[in-house]
Amino acid sequence: MADILAGGCTCGRVRYEMQGPPMIVHACHCTWCQRETGSAFATNAMIEADRVRHTGEEPEIVHTPSASGKGQMIARCPHCRVAIWSNYSGSGPRIRFVRVGSLDNPHAIVPDIHIFTSTKRPWLTLPEGVPVAAEYYRRSEVWSAESIARREAVLARPD
């Protein structure tokens, strides 16, 4: 994977660069992601917010409901309304779940794990060799030691 991956919305006004690799990439098959994307699943690259550099217009932050009941903040282009990333209550604003489909080269990133597969579309066949979780999983069993350390470091920073 390249050190810097660029992406943005459909109209091109909101642009960003992911500086470095994500901590992990989820293919989430929960019914909330299915509804929000209008697709079978969402692919999200988790990365520290300070490793996402804005190179275009600022996105609009939209508060939306989530399965946890705590909501999520979705960054959308204020013009074409495409979702660029989300922030969930568990990680707050320090970790972004970048929508892999918003990358200029979305094929550069593949899921590390498929989650919430208990509600995946029955016609979808998951690839062999990629971890699968019926719901969520234990971070210590899936993430690399480096990614766990990155997450702990960013969440430990003072505001």
C-alpha positions in Angstrom: 0.0 0.0 0.0 1.2 3.5 -0.8 2.3 5.8 2.1 -0.3 8.3 1.1 -3.7 7.5 -0.3 -5.9 10.3 -1.7 -9.6 10.4 -1.9 -12.7 12.6 -1.9 -16.3 13.0 -2.9 -18.0 12.6 -6.2 -18.0 16.3 -7.2 -14.3 16.6 -6.1 -14.7 19.6 -3.7 -14.0 17.6 -0.5 -10.6 16.0 -0.9 -8.3 14.3 1.7 -5.1 12.2 2.0 -4.7 9.3 4.3 -1.1 9.5 5.5 0.0 6.0 6.3 -1.8 2.7 6.6 -5.0 2.3 8.4 -5.0 0.5 11.8 -7.5 -2.1 10.4 -10.1 -2.3 7.7 -13.6 -3.6 8.4 -16.1 -4.8 5.9 -19.2 -4.3 8.1 -22.3 -6.3 7.1 -24.6 -4.8 9.9 -28.1 -3.8 8.8 -27.2 -0.1 9.8 -24.3 0.0 7.3 -26.5 -1.7 4.7 -29.2 1.0 5.1 -26.7 3.9 5.2 -24.8 2.8 2.1 -27.7 1.4 0.2 -25.5 -1.6 -0.4 -24.6 -5.0 1.0 -21.9 -3.7 3.4 -19.6 -0.8 4.2 -15.8 -1.0 4.0 -14.1 1.3 6.5 -10.4 2.0 7.1 -9.8 3.0 10.7 -7.1 5.6 11.0 -6.1 8.4 13.4 -7.9 11.7 12.5 -4.6 13.5 12.6 -3.4 11.2 9.8 -6.2 12.4 7.5 -5.2 15.7 5.9 -7.8 17.9 4.2 -6.7 19.1 0.8 -10.1 20.5 -0.4 -13.2 21.9 1.1 -14.2 20.9 4.6 -16.9 18.3 4.8 -20.2 18.9 6.6 -20.5 16.8 9.8 -23.9 15.2 10.1 -25.1 13.5 13.3 -27.0 10.3 12.5 -28.4 7.5 14.6 -26.5 4.2 15.1 -27.2 0.8 16.4 -25.5 1.6 19.7 -28.0 4.4 20.4 -25.1 6.8 20.8 -25.1 8.0 17.2 -22.3 8.7 14.8 -20.9 11.7 13.0 -20.7 11.3 9.3 -18.5 13.7 7.2 -20.3 14.4 4.0 -19.6 16.7 1.1 -22.0 19.7 1.5 -22.5 19.7 -2.3 -22.9 16.1 -3.5 -23.6 14.6 -0.1 -21.2 11.7 -0.5 -20.1 10.2 2.9 -16.3 10.4 3.3 -15.8 9.1 6.9 -17.5 8.5 10.2 -16.7 9.0 13.8 -18.3 6.7 16.3 -18.9 7.3 20.0 -16.5 4.5 21.1 -13.5 6.2 19.6 -14.8 9.8 19.4 -13.3 12.3 17.0 -9.8 11.0 17.2 -10.3 8.0 15.0 -11.9 8.1 11.6 -13.6 5.3 9.8 -12.7 6.4 6.2 -15.1 5.0 3.6 -12.8 3.0 1.4 -15.0 3.6 -1.6 -14.2 7.4 -1.4 -10.5 6.7 -2.1 -9.2 7.4 -5.6 -7.9 3.9 -5.7 -10.3 1.9 -3.5 -8.7 -1.4 -4.7 -5.5 -0.4 -2.7 -7.2 -1.5 0.5 -8.8 -4.8 1.2 -10.8 -5.8 4.4 -8.8 -7.3 7.2 -12.0 -8.8 8.7 -15.7 -9.1 7.9 -17.9 -8.1 10.8 -21.6 -8.5 11.7 -21.9 -11.3 9.2 -24.9 -12.7 11.0 -26.9 -10.1 9.0 -24.9 -10.3 5.7 -26.9 -10.7 2.5 -27.4 -14.4 2.0 -26.3 -14.3 -1.6 -22.9 -12.8 -0.7 -20.0 -15.2 -0.6 -17.1 -14.1 1.6 -13.5 -14.7 0.5 -11.6 -17.6 2.0 -8.8 -16.8 4.4 -10.2 -13.5 5.7 -11.4 -13.5 9.3 -15.1 -13.4 9.8 -17.1 -12.4 13.0 -20.8 -13.0 13.4 -21.0 -9.8 15.4 -18.0 -7.9 16.6 -14.7 -9.4 17.9 -12.0 -9.0 20.5 -9.4 -6.5 19.3 -6.6 -8.4 20.9 -7.4 -11.4 18.7 -7.5 -9.6 15.4 -5.4 -6.4 15.4 -1.7 -6.3 15.1 0.3 -5.2 18.1 1.4 -2.1 16.2 -2.3 -1.1 15.5 -3.3 -1.7 19.1 -0.5 0.6 20.2 -1.5 3.3 17.7 -5.1 3.1 18.9 -4.1 3.3 22.6 -1.7 6.2 21.9 -4.3 8.3 20.1 -7.0 7.7 22.7 -4.6 8.5 25.5 -3.8 11.9 24.2 -5.1 14.9 26.3 -7.8 16.9 24.6 
